[in-house]
């Protein structure tokens, strides 16, 4: 699940700054993520917040596949790398 959440955040273009996973003897697990929105997607488009949250929930719950989010990110990476060289 930790990897799935990380992938979903990355698929939305979020930069994961810090992530932790904790578990206790009863098997309860708590994952925490600190991330930044590099492209200011949520700041510039507040209406996207609901879609972002729904997307994360759907991917984590297995209602939506992670691969399309990651594919979109892969398509963007070459352009982003070329822009950083300018």
Secondary structure, DSSP 8 states (H G I E B T S, - for coil): -HHHHHHHHHHTTEEEEEEEEEE-TT--EEEEEEEEETT-HHHH-TTHHHHHHHHHHHHHTTSS-SHHHHHHHHHHHHHHHHHHT-
